[in-house]
């Protein structure tokens, strides 16, 4: 029987997802390569898209929500004059326009899509309608009405106009933004149609494209020690909450789900924290709520 590494790897990988593979398939391949039972991705990338896909390994799956809350950056191309059912190049053409926006018109429209904006997700998306994924209903030509929701766009820049038919952009945004919808809505604002023809995610919080590794490279790291060198710690996605180190006796109580009273908790002055990352001698113990001088665990790491 082959050795199992189920508890060997707890941390994060920044994978450079290639075009044509689903995010779920990337997770499956990582689990198979590293012989893991638990792994998950933070922030889905469509098969059409490439770029940064953070993968949580083992106990790091308990911190996935923190990775999903961070800003993301994307580079993408919009092809003008053609709308598709999926808002990208994989869908059937649904509308055509002869209108092509000028560079100045594009730049002038971008401020309309910055800050807090309302956005309707694409009908071909993973959003559930009465418990069924929207894309499954759309494939059956069932009309779905996905409600608008508020999302945040931090920056939206025109990088290059290739010609009258295509332009490249970089956007930095918060959670829940659909780049396909952004492209569609920008085109509509410019009195034409548009769809995504290229999409690359450049970053997810502290996960950067320049540091991401291809699955093929991961497969080549057959030496376990070498694989460990590319795994980022569980704390990599916890920059926005404080780390509190406790002694071994306190750690036993926390690991059993019991709250502890802790004098002298040192936090950054002037900031109010509701949660903390609890460690003992550098070993992850739990994620906990802070109530006064009480530390109350709500997610315990298995060590």
N, C-alpha and C positions, 0 to 999 in steps of 0.2 A: 504494500500500500504506500502511495506517495505521501511525502510529508505535507501536512496542512499548515498554511500560514494564516489561519483565520484570525488570530490575535496578534500577528506579527506587525501589521501595518495599520497605524491609526494616524491619519493626517490628510493632507490635501495634495492633489496633483493638478497642475495646469496643463491640460491637453490642448494641442492645436488640432482641432477637428477639421478634417478634410471634407470637401464638397461631395455630396452623394451618400453620406452616412448619417443616420439619425442619431440624436443624442443618446437615446436608449441603447442603441447598438454599440456606441462607444463605451458606455458603462458595462455592458455585457462582456465586451472584449477585455476591458481592464480587469474585471473580476476573474475572467478565465485565465488571463496572463499571470495574475498575482495570486490566484487561488484564494480569493476572498469570498466570504458569504455576504458581506454588507458593503455596498457602495452606492453612490447616487450622484447626480449632477445638479449643479446650482445654476438654473437659468437655461431653458431649452433653446437650442439652435436648430432651425429648420434644416433638412437635408441639403437644400440649396446653399446654405451659409457655411462659411468656414471661420476659423479663428478660435479664440479663447473659450474653453469649456472647463470650468473648475469641477473636479471630481473629488468627492468626499470618500475617504476610505475608512472602513471600520467604525470606530467610535466618533470620528469626525462627522458622520452623518447626523449626529445630534446637534451640530452647529450649522446645518445647511441654511436655515432661515436667515442667519446673520450674513452669509455670503450673498443671498438673494436681495437683501435690502440695500446693497451698495450701488454706486453709480456704475453705469456701463457705457462704453464708447464703441461706436460702429463706423465703419467706412462702407459706403454703398453707392451704387450707380442707379440713376433713374433714367429709363428710356421714355422719352416723351411721345405723346400722340396715340398711345395704345393702352387700353385697359384690358386686364385679364381677370378671369374669375377668381384667381388666387392672389392677385396683386403682385405676382412675380412671373418670371418667364416660363414657369412650368404649366401655367394655366391656359385654358382656351381663351382666345380673344373675344372680348364682350363688347367693346366700343372702340371706335377709331376717330381721331380728330386730325385735321390738317394744321391746327394751331401749334406753333412752337414758341416757347417763351424765350425772350432775350436774356442775356446775362444780367442786365440791370433789373429786369422784371423779377427774375429769380431772387436776386439779393434783396430787392424791396419787399418780397413776400415772406422772407424767412422770419422776421420779427413776430409775425402772426402765429408762429409755431414755437415760441419760446416761453418759458415760465410754466405756469399751470395751465394746461389746455384740456379740452374735451376730445376724446378719441373713441371711435367705434372700431373694435377689433375686426379683423377680416372674418368672413364667414367660414373660410377654410382655416380654422384655428382649433386649438385643443380645449377651448372654453366649453364648459358643459351647459347644455340647455335641457332642463328637466332630466338631468342625469346622463345625457348622451352627448358625446363630443360633437361640437359644431361641424367639424369637417366630415364626420360620418353622415350627418343629415344632409349636408351640402352635396355630397357625392351621390345621394339618392334624389337630388333635385327637390328636397324638402325645404321650403322657404323658412329661414330662421331670422329672427330679429334680435340681434345682440345689442343690449343697451350700451350707450356711451358711458365712459368712465373718465375720471380725471387722472391725468398723468403729468409728470414734470419733465420738461426739456431744459437742461442746463445751458447747452450751447448747440447751435446749428449753423454750420459753415459750408459755403460752396467752395470746393477745393479746385475743381477744374471743369470747364465746359469742353468736351471732346469735339463736338460739332453741334449742329442745331437739334440733333436727335437724342443726345445723351449728355448727362452731367454727373459729376462725382461730388459726394458730400461726406462730411464727418459730423456726427451728432454725439453729444454726451447727454445721458438721460437717466432718470430714476427707474424704479421698478415698474413693470407692467406695460412698457411702451412697445408697440408693434411697429417696426420700421416699415413694413409693407403698408400699413395704414398711413404712416407719416408721408410716404411717397405718394400714395393715392390722393391724400388730402391736399398736399402741396400742389400737385398737378391740377386738381379741381380748382384750387384758389387762383391758378394761373390760366383758367378757362380752357384747359385741355385735359387729356388723360395721361396716366403714367403708371409704370410698374417697375419693380426692382429686377435688375438683371445681374447684379453682383452684390454680395453682402459678406463683410468680414467683421467679426467682433474683435476689437483691438484691446479691450480690457474689461475686467469685472472686478471692481475695487482694486485690490493690490495684485491681482493676477494680470500680468501683462503679456501681450503677444510675443514680445522678444524673448520671454522666458519659457513660453509654452513648448511642449515637446510633442512630436508626432507619435502616433501609436506604434509605428514601425521602429522608432527609436526606443520606445519603452520595451518592445519585444526583444530588442537586442541587449538590454541590460539584464542578462541572465544571472549575473552575479548579484546575489541578494543585497550585499553591502552597497553595491553600486546603485541599485534601485533605491535604496534608502536615502541616498544622497540627493535625489530629486524630489523627495517627499517633504512637503512643508508641514510644520507642526499644526496641531489643532488650533492653536492660538492665532494662526495666520489671519483668520477672518474675524477676530475678536478685538480689533484695535479700538473700537468705539466703547468698549466697556472695560472697567479696571480689573486687574488681576490681583487677587488677595491670596497670599501664602499663609497656610495654617500649619500647626504642628501635627504630629502623627496621631495623637489621641483625638484631636478635633476632626481629623480626616476620617477616622473610623466612624465617628458619629454621623458626619455628613454623608459618607458613603452608604450608610444605612437609611438615609432619607430623613435624618433628624436635624432639627435646627440647632444652632449653637449661638451663645452670647459671646461676642468678641470685643473686648476693649481695645482701643487704640487702632481702629481701622483707619489707615491713612489713604485718603482719596484726594484727587486734585481739587485744590481750593477754588470755590466759586462754581463748581459743577455739581449737579444733582444726578446721582446714579440710582437706577432701580434694580439693576442686575450686575453681577460680577462673575468673573471666571476664577474658580477656586482651585488652587494648587497646593501641594505639600511637597516641599523639597524639589520643586520643579515638575512634579508629576501631576497631570490633570486629574482633578477629583470630581468636580461638578460645575454646572451652571446654577447660579443661585440668585434669589431675590434678596435685596437689602432692605430691611425695615428697622430703622434706627440702628442699634448695635447688634441686631440679630441677622444671622446669615441663614437663609432658608433654601435648601436645595430643591430644584424642580426638575433637574435632569442630571443624573449621576453617570459618570463614565466608569466602565468596567475595566479594571486594571489586572 
